[in-house]
Amino acid sequence: MKGFDEVKKHAAITDMTVGSPYKLILAFSIPLLIGNIFQQLYNMVDSIVVGNFVGEKALAAVGTGFPVIFMLSSLFMGIGMGATVMISQFYGAKDYENIQNTVSTIYTALLIGSVPLAVIGVLISRPLLLLMQVPDDGTLEMATSYMIIIFIGIIGSLGFNINAGILQGLGDSRSSLYFLMIATVINIVLDLFFTIVIHMGCAGVALATIIAQIVSWVLGIIYINKHYSFFRIRPFSFFFHKAIFIKAMKLGIPSGLQQALFSVGIMVMQTLVNSYGSNFMAGFNGANKLDTFAFMPIQSFSTAMTTYVGQNVGAGKLDRVKQGTHSGLLMSVGFSIIIAIIVLPFSAVLMRMFNQNPEVINAGVCYLRAVMPFYAIFAMMFIFNSVLRGAGEMIVPLISSLLSLWLARVPTAYLIAHFWGKDYIYFSYAVGWVIGLAVSYFAYRSGKWKTKGITGVIPS
């Protein structure tokens, strides 16, 4: 097996335990940001294509299915997050044997678990959409077909995210970008072909998505095995390390549960939105795409913070964690203010990308004008939660997110809808972010996260 220094010469690894935290986090975040742009670009292309070439109902259908897909995938995504934290800490401790053990164990869990996930997703897609009060005016049928196809090919998305998590844990934020760029081009071409040439509608958009994701996943495996010599991905070796799996579950279940319950909360919010008809739904879904796009710099800094903190906790350099936290907060808050300044004046223009219906545009503008001014609060909450996750503290981010959503955002949205009307329900987001930030900040200040490291606990 090659030594670390030799591997580092030809692999895009970043050792975040030495050097300027500001420069390291920024340099790590830029490829993530570009990758997120491409990720959201092909998601937005889905919406733009169906919104303009199929109609408002198709736009509503594609957006409505996302929370359900995200909810059912969240456990595996949580385990992937646990693997990222473990790999980053093992890397910080230079424990290469347990990096291999972690990769092999997580892949075994992926291949075994993705089959029942796909089956469950196919079976419950329509019942969940009915529970969410998706209108039976054509929207329900399109959303159902979209979700069923996505679930059939869900392993591509899960596999790609696990590959990205492995690379990010090692400090490599660039490699996944290449596969995302390829997937984006494939997705755009197939979107247009399946929708405009073959007229498959939402089903065509879903098929284009899973083909692009599977290609990017397989290319990721090939690349990792070619460029990293101190571990290998052997998907069908079915290696299983009990201690690592248990630790990955302990780290991943809170994160997966957080994402699952968050998705349920979004579905409850979506139910409220759906009650106002397809045009309001389409406006919400279009604006939500823009919101997701605007969120990308914050998401990139947050992901960088998880890797940065994980490596430094693994190396026992807790003083650098505090320095990095200050750098991450400064950059994420600064970018969130810039984003709000750009998006707010052009809200209506941006919404016209998705649809020309004035009702759809107005619904989306109401969303953006209520959410964008408070993005800095959102950014701070995410950074503190990412610091805690990187250290191995998963429970506090779970509590922060759930209180933010269930104690604040959801009930506030329904109260606002009752007393002031549908156009103001999105101010509930800011109420939730304040609650979540308070929980995360005080947990960080307590310092209890410093005892959550895993290195030295798991034997090779």
Rosetta blueprint (number, residue, H / E / L):
1 M L
2 K L
3 G L
4 F H
5 D H
6 E H
7 V H
8 K H
9 K H
10 H H
11 A L
12 A L
13 I L
14 T L
15 D L
16 M L
17 T L
18 V L
19 G L
20 S L
21 P H
22 Y H
23 K H
24 L H
25 I H
26 L H
27 A H
28 F H
29 S H
30 I H
31 P H
32 L H
33 L H
34 I H
35 G H
36 N H
37 I H
38 F H
39 Q H
40 Q H
41 L H
42 Y H
43 N H
44 M H
45 V H
46 D H
47 S H
48 I H
49 V H
50 V H
51 G H
52 N H
53 F H
54 V L
55 G L
56 E H
57 K H
58 A H
59 L H
60 A H
61 A H
62 V H
63 G H
64 T H
65 G H
66 F H
67 P H
68 V H
69 I H
70 F H
71 M H
72 L H
73 S H
74 S H
75 L H
76 F H
77 M H
78 G H
79 I H
80 G H
81 M H
82 G H
83 A H
84 T H
85 V H
86 M H
87 I H
88 S H
89 Q H
90 F H
91 Y H
92 G H
93 A L
94 K L
95 D L
96 Y H
97 E H
98 N H
99 I H
100 Q H
101 N H
102 T H
103 V H
104 S H
105 T H
106 I H
107 Y H
108 T H
109 A H
110 L H
111 L H
112 I H
113 G H
114 S H
115 V H
116 P H
117 L H
118 A H
119 V H
120 I H
121 G H
122 V H
123 L H
124 I H
125 S H
126 R H
127 P H
128 L H
129 L H
130 L H
131 L H
132 M L
133 Q L
134 V L
135 P L
136 D L
137 D L
138 G L
139 T H
140 L H
141 E H
142 M H
143 A H
144 T H
145 S H
146 Y H
147 M H
148 I H
149 I H
150 I H
151 F H
152 I H
153 G L
154 I H
155 I H
156 G H
157 S H
158 L H
159 G H
160 F H
161 N H
162 I H
163 N H
164 A H
165 G H
166 I H
167 L H
168 Q H
169 G H
170 L L
171 G L
172 D L
173 S L
174 R L
175 S H
176 S H
177 L H
178 Y H
179 F H
180 L H
181 M H
182 I H
183 A H
184 T H
185 V H
186 I H
187 N H
188 I H
189 V H
190 L H
191 D H
192 L H
193 F H
194 F H
195 T H
196 I H
197 V H
198 I L
199 H L
200 M L
201 G L
202 C H
203 A H
204 G H
205 V H
206 A H
207 L H
208 A H
209 T H
210 I H
211 I H
212 A H
213 Q H
214 I H
215 V H
216 S H
217 W H
218 V H
219 L H
220 G H
221 I H
222 I H
223 Y H
224 I H
225 N H
226 K H
227 H H
228 Y L
229 S L
230 F L
231 F L
232 R L
233 I L
234 R L
235 P L
236 F L
237 S L
238 F L
239 F L
240 F L
241 H L
242 K H
243 A H
244 I H
245 F H
246 I H
247 K H
248 A H
249 M H
250 K H
251 L H
252 G H
253 I H
254 P H
255 S H
256 G H
257 L H
258 Q H
259 Q H
260 A H
261 L H
262 F H
263 S H
264 V H
265 G H
266 I H
267 M H
268 V H
269 M H
270 Q H
271 T H
272 L H
273 V H
274 N H
275 S L
276 Y L
277 G L
278 S H
279 N H
280 F H
281 M H
282 A H
283 G H
284 F H
285 N H
286 G H
287 A H
288 N H
289 K H
290 L H
291 D H
292 T H
293 F H
294 A H
295 F H
296 M H
297 P H
298 I H
299 Q H
300 S H
301 F H
302 S H
303 T H
304 A H
305 M H
306 T H
307 T H
308 Y H
309 V H
310 G H
311 Q H
312 N H
313 V H
314 G H
315 A L
316 G L
317 K L
318 L H
319 D H
320 R H
321 V H
322 K H
323 Q H
324 G H
325 T H
326 H H
327 S H
328 G H
329 L H
330 L H
331 M H
332 S H
333 V H
334 G H
335 F H
336 S H
337 I H
338 I H
339 I H
340 A H
341 I H
342 I H
343 V H
344 L H
345 P H
346 F H
347 S H
348 A H
349 V H
350 L H
351 M H
352 R L
353 M L
354 F L
355 N L
356 Q L
357 N L
358 P H
359 E H
360 V H
361 I H
362 N H
363 A H
364 G H
365 V H
366 C H
367 Y H
368 L H
369 R H
370 A H
371 V H
372 M H
373 P H
374 F H
375 Y H
376 A H
377 I H
378 F H
379 A H
380 M H
381 M H
382 F H
383 I H
384 F H
385 N H
386 S H
387 V H
388 L H
389 R H
390 G H
391 A H
392 G L
393 E L
394 M L
395 I H
396 V H
397 P H
398 L H
399 I H
400 S H
401 S H
402 L H
403 L H
404 S H
405 L H
406 W H
407 L H
408 A H
409 R H
410 V H
411 P H
412 T H
413 A H
414 Y H
415 L H
416 I H
417 A H
418 H H
419 F H
420 W L
421 G L
422 K H
423 D H
424 Y H
425 I H
426 Y H
427 F H
428 S H
429 Y H
430 A H
431 V H
432 G H
433 W H
434 V H
435 I H
436 G H
437 L H
438 A H
439 V H
440 S H
441 Y H
442 F H
443 A H
444 Y H
445 R H
446 S H
447 G L
448 K H
449 W H
450 K H
451 T H
452 K L
453 G L
454 I L
455 T L
456 G L
457 V L
458 I L
459 P L
460 S L
